[in-house]
């Protein structure tokens, strides 16, 4: 593998990419909570139907961050396939099990109290088992419901297993055109194949086809990481690209549903902000990025409790519209508080307990792991 003589910018912590990671996680929560608003948000404007694009951002970002954090270790042989996959599973699986146990407890207690869930088909034993094993995105239906957004974690396990081999292959490429063409072609070709074989676009696939959806986006992220590793684009060009790509994403959403161009613009955001050095790291932004995983994995619990209580209140009292909207809007800070508590008292202690037991050196200056949210 040959590398550019220039020193590529580190993804860094506490910068714009971390800020975007946190904003994207909030958009995912808004997307999932929008249907429980007094008037479903998607009926107010179609843009609220496209929260799945934030999932695409996270999937691309996952490939990018792992390339930047672990690429050198893979190439030097300091970390093998089993050790790498073990570290990644240890990062996501414990939190998933805790959340599933919490959801199962809530459903069980509600059943004992004679309260049936609104959608009992979302709380099957099969779905619980598949999500506990994180296999619900591997092509077999039946793993829906429960912590439904965790399909992306299931899909990423497969991507993690393929990462070392993919990185060794992609690291042979140095041409920006070749790297970008490979990543974008993977997404477009995947979309074409899905449209022909499955009759649906890649971003419209059912959750049990999550691996098919995630793999091309993850590969695109790896290609972007390799491009940044070579020291390209220049910092000046990256600054211009950052502004243009952000504007493109916003304008595309205003114009209508243009998913493939939106994914290309999102990839440009990851490339440009990932190339820019973090001149003034913000501890607050870094903490927000760290909370993105907790917010992603816990908001189903918050939503189940919050909107279950709100629906019961609506059934008993005729709420004025402003109160109804206010109570719904409070679900967003409630999700953030729940995520912060989960991070502080559950996820962080578990990870600290696991770290010495994994007995593998952590990557130097590794960015925060951006576990993607899902739709």
N, C-alpha and C positions, 0 to 999 in steps of 0.2 A: 504494500500500500504506500502510495506517495502522498505527501501532504504539502500544502502550500507553506512557503517560508514565513508568511505573515502569521501573526498571532490572532486567531479568531476571537471575536468578542464572546465572553462568557454569557450564558443566559442570565446568570446572576439572580439574586433574590431582592425582593422589596422594590422592584421596578415596574414598568408598564405592563410587562407580560403577566406578572403576578396580579396586578390590578385587574387586568382583563379576565384572568382566571376566576377571580372572585365575582366580578360582574356577571360572567357567564353562568356561574353557579346560581346566582340570584335569579337570572332569567329562566333557568330551568325550573326553579321553585315557582316562579310566577306562572310559567306555562302549565305546570301541573295543578296549581291552585286555581287557575283561571276559570275552570269549569264549575267551581263551587261559589263563584261570585253571585250576587243577587241577579245580575244579568251576565251570562257567560261572556267572558272577555272577547272570545273569537267572533261573537256576533257584533261587537262594537267596531272591530277592525280586523281584517284577515291577518295582519301581522302577528297577532297573538296565537295564530295557528302554527307558526313556524318556529316555535321554541326548540324543535328538534335540531335546528342549526347550531345551537349552543352545544348539543351533544357532539355534533361533527367537529366543532372547535376542540372539544376535550379529547376526542379520539386522535385528531391530528397532533395536538399538543402532547399526548402521551408518547407517540412515536418520537417526536422531536426531543422531549426531555430525556427519555431513556437513551437516545443516541448521544446526546451531549454528556449525560452523566456516566454512562456505562460503556460507550463505544470504545474508548481507549483500553479499558479493562478486558473487554472481549478480545480485542486484537492482540493484546499482550499475553493472553491466556491466564490472567490473574483471577478470572471468574469463569467457571464453566456453566454449561447449560443447566444442570440440576441445581447448582447453587444459586444461579440467577433466578430461575423460576421459583425456587423455595423462598427467596427474599421477597419476590413480588406477591406471592400468595400470602405470605405472612403479613404483608402490608394491608391486604384487603379482606381476607377471609374472616379474621376474628370479629371485626366490626359488623360484617354481614350476619354472622351467627348471633351476635348480641341483639341486633335489630330484629331479626326474625323471631328470636325468643320473646322479645318484647311484644311484637305484633301477635304472636300466638297466645301470649298471656292475656292481652287485651281482648282478643276474640273469645277466648275461653271464659274469662270473667263475665263478659257481656252475655254469653250464652247462658251461664248460670243465673244471670239476672233476668233472663227472658228477653234479651234484646238481640235480635238477629241482625247480621250485617246487611246493608242495603243491597250489596251485590255478592251473595254467597258463593257464586261461581269464581270469585276472586280469591277465595280462601279455602282451597282444596288441599287435601293431604299430599297429593301428587305434586302440586305447585310448591308446597312448603319443602318437600324433600328435594326437589330438583334445585331450588334456590339455595338450600343449605349446602348442597354439593357443588353449586355454581356451574351447573351443566345446562341451564335453561336456554342458552343461546346456541346450542350445538346441533340444532336441526330437528329436534324432536319436540312437538307441541305438548302442552300440558304444564309448563312452568310459569304461567302467567299469574298475575295478581300479587298478593303479599307485598314484598319490597320490589315492585315491578321494575323500577329503574335500574336494578342491579343486573339486568341483562347485559349491560355494557361491561361489567366486571367479568361476567362469564365469558364474553367474547374476547376480552383482553387477555385472559389466561392463555388462550390459544395463540394470540399475538405475541405474548411474552415468550412462549416456547419457541416461536419462530424467529425471535429477535436476533439471537447470536448469529445464526446462519445468514439471515437477511443483512445484518450489518457487515459481515465479512464480505459478502457479495457486493453490496452497494459501495463499500469503502474503496473498491477498485476504480470507481468512477470519480473523475475530477471536473468534468465539464458541467457548468451550470445548466446548459441547455439539455444535456442528457439526463441530469438528475431531475430537473423539473418536468421534462417530458415523461420520464418513467413514472413519477408519482401521479401526475395528472392523468396520464393515459390509463393507469391502473384504476383510477376512480371512474373515468368515462367508460372504459371497457367493461368494468364490473356493472355499471348502470345499464349498459346495452345488453349484456348477457342476462341480467335479471329481468329486463323488460321483455326479452324474447322467450326465456325459459319459464319464468315465474309470472309474467304478465304484470309486474309491478316494478316501479323504479327502486333503486337501491335504498333510497332514504324513506321508502314507504313499506319496507318489508316488515312482516310480523316479527315479534321479538325472538321467536325461536330460530330465526335466520340471522341472528345478531352477528355471528362470526363473518358471514358474507358481507354484511354492511360495514363492520369495523375494519376488516383486514386491509382494504385498499386505502382507507383514510390513515390508518396506522403506518402503512408503507409510505404514504405521502409525507407524513411527519418525519420518518427516518430519512427520506431523501432530503428534506429541508435541513435536518440536523447535519447531514454530511456536507451540504452546500455551505452552511455556516462554518463548519469545521475547516473548510478550505480558505476561509477569510473573505468570502463573498456573500452578498454584494458589498460594496464599500459602505462605510458608515454614512457618508453623505447621501448615497442612493437609498440606503435603508430608511433614512429620515423622510425622504420624499415619498417612498413607497408606503410608509406607515400611515401618513396622512391620506394618501389616495385610496389605500385599501379600506381604511375605516369609512371614508366617505362612500366608497363603492358599496359596502355592505348595507349602509343605511339607505342609500338611494335605491338599491335593488329591492329592499323590503317595502319601500314606499311604492315602487312601481308595480309590484305584484310578486307572484311566486316564480322565482328564477333560481332553482336550487343549485344546479351545477355551476353557474357563474358565481353564486354566493359562496359555494365551497372553495372555488378558486380564489375569491377575495379573502376568505378566512385563512387560506393557506398563505396568502401574501402577508396577512397580519402576523401570523406566527413567524414567518421568515424575517420580516422587517424588524419587529420588536425583539425577536430572538437574536438578531445580529447586533442590535444596539447595546452598548455597554450601559450598565446601571451607574449613572454618575452620582446620584444622591439616593442611596437605598433608604427605604422607609420601613421602619419596624412595624408600623401599623399595617401597611400593605402586605408585608411578609406574613404577618399573623392572619390577615384575611385570607391569603392564599392557603395557609395551613388549614384554615377552617373549611375550605371548599369541599374536602372529602367528607367531613362530618356533616356538612349541610346537605350534600348529595345523598348520603346514605341514610340520614335520619328523617328527612322531611316527610316521608310517607307516614311515619308514626305521628308526627305533629299534625299532619293533615287529617289522619283518621280520627284523632282525638278532638281536634279543634272543630272540624266541620261536622263531626257527629254531634257534638254539643250544640253547635250553631243550628243544625237542622232540627234538633229536638226543641230548641228555643223558638225557632220559627213556627213549629207546629203548635206551640202553646200560646204564643203572643204575636199579635200583628205588629211587626217592627216597622217604624218609620224608615223610609228609604235611606236617610242619612245615617241612622244607627246601624242598619243592616250592612251598608257599605263600610262603615267604620269598623264593625266587628270583623268583617271579612278581611279588611286591610291589616288588621292587627295580627292576622295569621302569619304575615311575612316576618315581622320582628320576633314573633313567637318561635318561628322555625329557626331563626338565627340564634336566639337564646338557647333553644334545645340543642342546637349544633355545638355551641360553645361549651355547654355542660358536658355533652358527650365527648368532645375533644379533650376536655380537661380531666374528667374523672373516669373515662372509659378507654378511649382510643390511645391517648398518650401513655397512661400507665401500662396498658397491654404491650405497646410497642417497646417501651423501656424494659419490660420484663423479657420480651422475646429477643431483643438485640444481642445480649451476650450469648444467648443459647444458639443463635444462628452461626456464631463463630466465623463470621466472614467480615473482612475489612470493608468499611463503608467507602463509597467513591469520594474522592477529594472534590470539595466545592460542588457537591451535587445539588441541583435545584430541587425545590419542593416537588414531590411527586404529584402530578395533576390527575387524580383519578377522575375519569369522565363521568359526567352525569348522563342520564338517559332520558328518553321520552316515554 
